[in-house]
């Protein structure tokens, strides 16, 4: 389905007017990128997408939806699919701001659709080419080692074409963590306590992806830091308070769809923040966001090498979970970012308003360039 640009333009409000928001969910299967595919989330993030749409609407933001009166108790009907037809349908209904609550990549319609090329719309989310580059954990970690003084765990990259034995011989200590290079949540992440356990896990991972990572296992406190992007209110990258994690399962923080983060996470207290290692980690996380040019919040997972040591960055999430309370039955569904926002006095609705203020015009969104790519 195509839509003449004159028709699109007539349906739009000026970008300086009050935004009209449409939330997009993941309907497109992510492509294979450098041999690896990021797993698609069941439901395509409609859980958080419906939370976003419902809460913004209740806070006075005009929100367009695929059906006229979606049920607050259901996640369906609040968000448009992120297909070209779905996006054009949202624009036809008057959307001026597209909230990309989905996984993006360089061939995604938000980047590639000619039908949207001249539309005066803005996007909330990371540029697709940024996500495609930096969802690759091994690539991003390598760039951070080259371009900054970031604290990272030691790691090894394993391809299914490699002779694995010499690589495993080079691992000096156990336990270690085996994980996909393009993962989602804690999918495929496992602490392995010896070589045999690691080999078994790697063989399983290599059936899903031709490239996997092994990382030094960090045994100390785990925390996560959300970095907010520049916006109409703040010209710099800045961190929300750290959220400390506890009640791990087999050494790994469980996926939020299994255990609500409100049951295993809390904000760092003012007294705890006197430990300079938290502030050091926050500054490093802000530098990561600045270095890659993030245009929406990113959430960076950190963990101490051992109790009382400095933190290391071990996972950088380009699309942090954005669930939150509001819809019936969602009272305990605050995301880690929402917990951090609450620590500075923002409720979920205020957090969403702040993120909305970071929207980028589509042409600028599409013009993003990987700062590490050779030109």
C-alpha positions, 0 to 999 in steps of 0.5 A: 500500500502506498500513500501519495505524499500530498495526502500524508502531508495534509494529514500531519500537524506541524511538528511544533504543534501538540504531538499526535502519537502512534505507538508501533509494535514489532510485527516484522521478523528481524533479519539475519545480520552478520549471521545472527538473528535477534529473537523476536519477542512473543507479542512484539512488545505490545505489552509495553506499547499498550502501557505507553499508549494508554498512559499518554492518552490518560495524561492528555496526549492525543494518541491514535490507535488501530481501533477506536476504543481498545480495551485497557485490560488487553494489550491488543488494539493500542499499537500499530504494526511496524510494517510499512502499511501499519506505519502509513495507516498511523500517519493517515490517522494523523500521527505526527510522532511515531513511538518505535517500541520495536526492534529496528534495523537498516531495512526497516520501513522507518528507515527505508520506506519511500512513502514516508521520505517526505513526511514531516513526522518525528520518531521516538526511538534509536535510529535503525542503523544505530540499532543494527550496528550496536545490538551486536554486543561483541562489535560494540564492546570492541569499539568501546575498548578502542575508543574510550576508557571503559571498564569491561569484562574479559571476553571471547568470541566464538564462531561455528566455523572455529576450532573451539578447543584452543579458544576454550584452552585460553579461558583461565578461570571459571565460572564464565557466561555464555550468551548470544551476540544479538540477544533479548533479555536473558535469552540464552544467557547462562553461567557455566561453571566448568569447561564441559558445561560451557561446551554444552551451552555453546553447542546449543547457542551455535544452533541458534546463531553462528556467533556467540560470546563468552564473558568473564563472570562478574561475581559482585553486585549487579545494577543497571543505569538508564541514560536519558538522551538530549531533549528539549529540556536538557542538551546533554546525556544524563543518568537516572539513579542506578537500580540495584538487582538481587534475587538472581536465578543461577547467577543471572537476573531473570527475564522480567516476563518471568519475575517482575523487576519490582520483586528483585530490583530497587533504586540505590539510596542516597547513603549508598550513592556516597560510594564513588563507584556508582558515580563512576559507572554513571559517567561511563554509561553517559559516555557510551550513550554520547559516543554512539549518538543515542537518540532515546534512552538506553539501559546499561547493565553493570556488575562489580568484578567482586564485592566492593570493586569497581563496576564493569559494563556487561550489557548495553540495551538499545531498547530498554523495556518500557512497561509501566503501571496504569492499565488494569492489572499492571500495578507491578509492571514497572520497568527498570527504567520506570523504577529509576525515574520514580527515584527522582520523583517521576511517575510513569506518565512523567517519564513517558512525557520526558522521552516524548520530548526527545523525538527526532524528525524523521530525516535526522533519524534516517541520517544517523551515521555510525561514528566508528564506520570507515567513510 
